[in-house]
Amino acid sequence: MTSASPSRDHGDPGDAPTLAPPLSAPVDAVRPSPAEEARTIAASTNSATLATLTAGGDPWASFVTYGLLDGDPVLCVSDLAEHGRNLAADPRASLAILAPATETDPLANARVTLAGHVEAPRDDAERAAARAAHLAAVPAAKYYVDYRDFSLWVLRVQRLRWVGGYGRMDSAAGADYRAAQPDPIRPDAAGAVTHLNDDHADALAAMARALGGYPDTVTASCTGVDRYGLDLRLQTERGMAYTRVGFASPIDSMTELRSAAVELTRRARGH
Amino acid sequence: MTSASPSRDHGDPGDAPTLAPPLSAPVDAVRPSPAEEARTIAASTNSATLATLTAGGDPWASFVTYGLLDGDPVLCVSDLAEHGRNLAADPRASLAILAPATETDPLANARVTLAGHVEAPRDDAERAAARAAHLAAVPAAKYYVDYRDFSLWVLRVQRLRWVGGYGRMDSAAGADYRAAQPDPIRPDAAGAVTHLNDDHADALAAMARALGGYPDTVTASCTGVDRYGLDLRLQTERGMAYTRVGFASPIDSMTELRSAAVELTRRARGH
């Protein structure tokens, strides 16, 4: 159906870039789960924006720093600040965290919202662990963490919404988030991506052709790496495309990345 | 009073750095108003974190892009996204915006929360202006701004909370915010600060001694510049200090900065 209206259905891409579909099913295209993506984003920084409720029930967004206690954010806020008064009166809260930007288009970058309620640490042991977690992430908090008018709050995450960029998003439960581990590769991914693109562009194209479902790949570049594999951006004979190639098994460290990439290259070239 | 408790009153700086007080009143230490600071921060970027209310009344923090229509943020969000559904059901919202970081300590950087409620544009003229304002700030929105399931929302700012860093914060009303102008100097301040520190350190120290209230200044560096003057960080014979020196009259452009700085230097040196 066409329409004379200037509005378009979301299904109509308008002049948005269109992507070539794969010609065969990618091999081993496993990705991190939404809970793993969320844990990785939460571990990638120490500041975020908190949403709380004012006395009138209005939503209040404010900048905060945090550390992580088994994945749950630990805040240290002044009881005199608006967000501190809000949390003391109503524990419902959510925290929006942005991963470090890798794209110039803001909406192409990864972010997560962690939602739940805050609690004071349950006992002295948890208080000590929460204090240490906050200080490990926010060294300058040593100047105020023990002030009488500052409180430590643990955000007990009940649910989350992860957005990986355009068209990549999902939800997860708090229990899955706490059980997940941050990706061990992502903190150093930028250097690995640069190395793969500078020195191994032919291998990336071979992977896309043999394992990524795009036998008509002309050129390929790596846009991301994590414990499970590589994200690739392709030029094909049919236009631009994105795909994914997975490692034979998940890797735990940067030192394992080299052998995993060599194994992928051998498999792609049929050796 | 001393205490055996590990907690400290907020008034006790503990091992936080202490600052030397001025020995005389600074001359012309006018600063931007909180409303002006807020307008400048809002104009400094195109992404922020929105707080909305879920169907259950919980606070929901989510990343958004925005443009500005006479200072009021213009959002363009999917009606299918959680924040889009929230705004359609309850217009109360606030937006936390971070200025580009100038300090490594996250809490030392400037930010603002703009709070109010969203409205659809009031008529076709405002809709066209809101659409243009969003697209000017977020060029990639051209791919989805006209989709039927995306809505433009104007956040009518009713109040704001500005935080300039440690110990610098204030509130302002929405009307004052809309009447304020973004600072014309701040977008290019970083280069000016570098130039002043690299080439005019003696002049900065002379300003601090004669005009900034610190005749015992040993060295001075510039930490910020805006339409009204210069922020200075000093080493004095009594320790570290911060002060401010104001231009003879507010400046409107980078080209006026040079003559204003020369005039300040002459005045500081008694010429």
Interface residues (C-beta under 8 A of the other chain):
Chain A: S5 P6 S7 R8 D9 H10 D12 P13 G14 D15 A16 N46 S47 A48 T49 L50 A51 T52 L53 G57 D58 P59 W60 A61 S62 F63 T65 S78 L80 E82 R92 A93 S94 L95 A96 L98 D105 P106 L107 A108 R111 T113 A115 V138 A140 K142 Y143 Y144 D146 Y147 R148 D149 F150 R161 V163
Chain B: P6 S7 R8 D9 H10 D12 P13 G14 D15 A16 N46 S47 A48 T49 L50 A51 T52 L53 G57 D58 P59 W60 A61 S62 F63 T65 S78 L80 E82 R92 A93 S94 L95 A96 L98 D105 P106 L107 R111 T113 A115 V138 A140 K142 Y143 Y144 D146 Y147 R148 D149 F150 R161 V163
